[in-house]
Each structure stands twice: as C-alpha cells, then as structure tokens.
Amino acid sequence: MIDAKDYLEVGLAFHGHKCPAMPLGLRSGAAALNALGVERSKDKELFLLAETGDDHAAGCFVDGLMTATGCTYGKSNINKTFYGKMAFTLVDTRTQKAIRVQLKPDFFANMLKSPFVEQRKKGVLPQDIPSEVVEPLVNRILNLPEEEFLTISQVSDYPFEKKKGIFETALCEECGERTFVHKLQDVNGKKFCIPCAEKPK
C-alpha cells in the first residue's frame, strides 16, 4: 500500500508552493495505485492519462499525480487530454489493466469555493497566501476518507501498445543539429528537423 503522506515533502519541494490541489493529486494517485494493486512506476510500467487542462488547480493536481505514481513527462508515461476534468486513468502496461479516478462533482465544486481559491481569484500568488488559510485545507485533504472525495472505477481491461525506444540520431541537413531519426522530416529529399521543415520558405 502506498501512503500519500510519505510523498508530501518531496511533492511540495517539486511543486514549489503549498496548496490543497497538489496533496489532492498525491491522495488520488496513491488511491489509484492501491486500487490497481501496483507499485509506483520506476520506468514505464505505468501510464497515466490525465483529463485535466491548464485550468486553476489542474496543474497542481497533476504535479501531485506525478509525484505519487512516478508517471512523469520526462519518462513520457503521462499525457493530458485537456478535457478540463479533474480525472485520470492509470494503466498497468504489463497486465493491460486500468483504473479511472475522478473527483466527486460536489467536492470539486466546493474546492473552487475555498478560502485559498478566493485569494487566488484576487490575484494573490499561492506562495503568498497565509499559512492559516492553507494549512487547514492541506490537513483536511491529507486526512479525508477517500470515499468522500473520490470516485474510483473497477479495474478494467485497457489495451496498451508500448512504444519501442529510439536510440538512433542523425544531423538535420538544414541547421546541423542532432535529432532522433523518427522526428526527421523529408523535405525535397533532405532530412530536416521539425522546426526547419516548418520554416516558411
């Protein structure tokens, strides 16, 4: 079993400020790992499909998900759909099984009425919001029973095709920069990187 509290300090250091949404991502990610019966991803054993966008609290939530699950943009085992939902699917790429987790609608709505969000609406930076506003909200998130804020699906089949790693590179014939070969574009018989291929001629 993964305990989200074990990752709180590293999550805060990674995220950069204390807010309710990052620990919410930690709790949600840990809940998904436990429900799916898997350990935190070391390489690409897991894949996370976040249904978030770039709306308020969504990025903070995803930072918590990455910290808890080990699914990161650096490892290329997380993607965003930009659906604008506080929900995600976690896939075990080995067993082809997955679970979907979402914030309960009323909880999500009430979260956006919190004193923290009221401060953010006024333009106060998250790191400048007083601790007496932030701490009670963070503590509540860390200790709230999962059933009060999460809807967790049953484990289901999820066909997932793992991509092979690319290790070959070549020089772009326009700028001379080394590029992984699968990203080189054919431009009049020459191999160009994407930026050079898209430059107006």
C-alpha positions as CSV (number, residue, x, y, z in Angstrom):
1,M,0.0,0.0,0.0
2,I,1.2,3.5,-0.9
3,D,0.7,6.2,1.7
4,A,0.4,9.7,0.1
5,K,1.8,11.3,3.3
6,D,5.1,9.6,2.6
7,Y,5.5,11.7,-0.5
8,L,4.2,15.1,0.8
9,E,7.6,16.7,1.4
10,V,9.1,15.7,-2.0
11,G,5.8,16.8,-3.6
12,L,6.0,20.2,-2.0
13,A,9.6,20.6,-2.9
14,F,8.9,19.6,-6.5
15,H,5.7,21.7,-6.8
16,G,7.2,24.8,-5.4
17,H,4.4,26.1,-3.1
18,K,1.9,24.7,-0.6
19,C,-1.7,24.4,-1.8
20,P,-4.6,22.0,-1.4
21,A,-4.6,20.7,-5.0
22,M,-1.1,19.1,-5.1
23,P,-1.8,17.0,-2.0
24,L,-5.2,16.1,-3.6
25,G,-3.2,14.8,-6.6
26,L,-1.0,12.8,-4.1
27,R,-4.0,11.3,-2.5
28,S,-5.7,10.5,-5.8
29,G,-2.6,9.0,-7.3
30,A,-1.9,6.8,-4.2
31,A,-5.6,5.7,-4.3
32,A,-5.2,4.6,-7.9
33,L,-2.0,2.7,-7.2
34,N,-3.6,0.9,-4.3
35,A,-6.8,0.1,-6.2
36,L,-4.9,-1.2,-9.2
37,G,-2.6,-3.2,-6.9
38,V,0.7,-1.8,-8.4
39,E,3.8,-0.1,-7.1
40,R,5.0,3.4,-8.1
41,S,6.4,3.4,-11.6
42,K,10.2,3.1,-11.8
43,D,10.4,3.2,-15.6
44,K,7.3,2.8,-17.9
45,E,5.5,0.1,-16.1
46,L,2.6,2.5,-15.7
47,F,1.0,5.1,-17.9
48,L,-1.2,8.0,-16.7
49,L,-3.8,9.7,-18.9
50,A,-4.8,13.0,-17.2
51,E,-8.1,14.5,-18.3
52,T,-7.0,17.9,-16.9
53,G,-6.2,21.0,-18.9
54,D,-4.4,24.2,-17.8
55,D,-7.2,25.5,-15.6
56,H,-6.8,26.6,-12.0
57,A,-5.6,23.8,-9.7
58,A,-5.3,21.3,-12.5
59,G,-1.5,21.7,-12.8
60,C,-1.1,21.4,-9.1
61,F,-3.2,18.3,-9.1
62,V,-1.1,16.7,-11.9
63,D,2.1,17.5,-10.0
64,G,0.7,15.5,-7.1
65,L,-0.3,12.7,-9.5
66,M,3.3,12.6,-11.0
67,T,4.9,12.6,-7.5
68,A,2.7,9.7,-6.2
69,T,2.6,7.5,-9.3
70,G,6.1,8.1,-10.8
71,C,4.4,8.8,-14.2
72,T,6.3,11.8,-15.5
73,Y,6.7,13.9,-18.6
74,G,10.4,13.1,-18.5
75,K,9.7,9.4,-18.8
76,S,6.9,10.1,-21.4
77,N,4.5,7.9,-19.4
78,I,1.9,10.7,-18.8
79,N,-0.3,12.6,-21.3
80,K,-3.0,15.2,-20.9
81,T,-6.3,15.2,-22.8
82,F,-7.2,18.8,-21.9
83,Y,-10.8,17.8,-21.2
84,G,-10.9,20.2,-18.3
85,K,-11.8,17.4,-15.8
86,M,-10.2,16.5,-12.5
87,A,-9.9,12.9,-13.5
88,F,-7.3,10.4,-14.8
89,T,-6.8,6.9,-15.9
90,L,-3.9,4.8,-14.6
91,V,-2.8,1.9,-16.8
92,D,-0.6,-1.0,-15.8
93,T,1.2,-1.5,-19.1
94,R,2.3,-5.1,-18.3
95,T,-1.1,-6.5,-17.4
96,Q,-3.1,-4.2,-19.7
97,K,-5.4,-3.3,-16.8
98,A,-6.5,0.2,-15.8
99,I,-8.5,2.2,-13.3
100,R,-10.2,5.6,-13.7
101,V,-10.3,8.1,-10.8
102,Q,-12.2,11.3,-10.6
103,L,-13.0,13.9,-8.0
104,K,-16.6,13.8,-6.9
105,P,-18.6,16.6,-8.6
106,D,-19.7,18.3,-5.4
107,F,-16.3,18.1,-3.8
108,F,-14.8,19.6,-7.0
109,A,-17.3,22.5,-7.0
110,N,-16.8,23.2,-3.3
111,M,-13.0,23.1,-3.7
112,L,-13.2,26.0,-6.0
113,K,-15.1,28.0,-3.3
114,S,-12.4,27.5,-0.7
115,P,-10.6,30.5,1.0
116,F,-7.5,29.5,-0.9
117,V,-9.2,29.9,-4.2
118,E,-10.8,33.1,-3.2
119,Q,-7.4,34.5,-2.5
120,R,-6.2,33.2,-5.9
121,K,-9.1,34.9,-7.6
122,K,-7.9,38.2,-6.2
123,G,-4.5,37.7,-7.8
124,V,-2.6,36.6,-4.6
125,L,0.2,34.3,-5.6
126,P,-0.1,30.8,-4.0
127,Q,3.2,31.2,-2.1
128,D,1.9,34.5,-0.6
129,I,-1.4,33.1,0.8
130,P,-1.1,33.0,4.7
131,S,-0.4,29.6,6.3
132,E,-3.5,30.0,8.4
133,V,-5.5,29.8,5.2
134,V,-3.5,27.0,3.6
135,E,-2.7,24.6,6.4
136,P,-6.2,23.6,7.4
137,L,-7.1,22.9,3.8
138,V,-4.0,20.8,3.2
139,N,-4.5,18.9,6.5
140,R,-8.1,18.2,5.6
141,I,-7.1,16.8,2.2
142,L,-4.5,14.6,3.8
143,N,-6.9,13.1,6.2
144,L,-10.2,13.0,4.4
145,P,-11.6,9.5,3.7
146,E,-11.2,8.6,0.0
147,E,-14.9,7.9,-0.4
148,E,-15.7,11.5,0.5
149,F,-13.9,13.0,-2.5
150,L,-13.0,10.2,-5.0
151,T,-14.9,8.0,-7.4
152,I,-12.7,5.0,-8.3
153,S,-13.8,2.7,-11.1
154,Q,-13.5,-1.0,-11.2
155,V,-10.3,-2.4,-12.7
156,S,-10.9,-3.0,-16.4
157,D,-9.1,-4.2,-19.5
158,Y,-7.1,-1.5,-21.3
159,P,-5.2,-2.5,-24.4
160,F,-2.0,-0.5,-24.4
161,E,0.8,-0.6,-27.0
162,K,4.2,0.2,-25.6
163,K,6.4,2.1,-27.9
164,K,9.9,1.0,-28.6
165,G,12.7,3.3,-27.5
166,I,14.6,5.1,-30.3
167,F,18.3,5.3,-29.9
168,E,19.4,6.4,-33.4
169,T,20.1,10.0,-34.4
170,A,21.2,11.9,-37.5
171,L,22.1,15.5,-38.3
172,C,19.4,17.9,-39.7
173,E,20.6,18.8,-43.1
174,E,19.4,22.4,-42.6
175,C,20.6,23.5,-39.1
176,G,23.1,20.7,-38.4
177,E,21.6,19.8,-35.0
178,R,21.5,16.2,-33.9
179,T,17.9,14.8,-33.9
180,F,16.3,11.5,-33.2
181,V,15.7,9.9,-36.6
182,H,12.0,9.3,-36.2
183,K,11.4,13.0,-35.9
184,L,13.3,14.0,-39.1
185,Q,11.1,15.1,-41.9
186,D,11.7,14.6,-45.7
187,V,11.9,17.9,-47.4
188,N,12.8,17.6,-51.1
189,G,14.9,14.6,-50.5
190,K,16.7,16.0,-47.5
191,K,16.2,15.2,-43.8
192,F,15.2,18.2,-41.8
193,C,14.3,18.5,-38.1
194,I,10.7,19.7,-37.4
195,P,11.5,23.4,-36.9
196,C,13.5,23.6,-40.1
197,A,10.8,21.6,-42.0
198,E,8.1,24.0,-40.8
199,K,10.0,27.3,-41.6
200,P,8.4,29.3,-44.3
201,K,10.5,29.0,-47.5
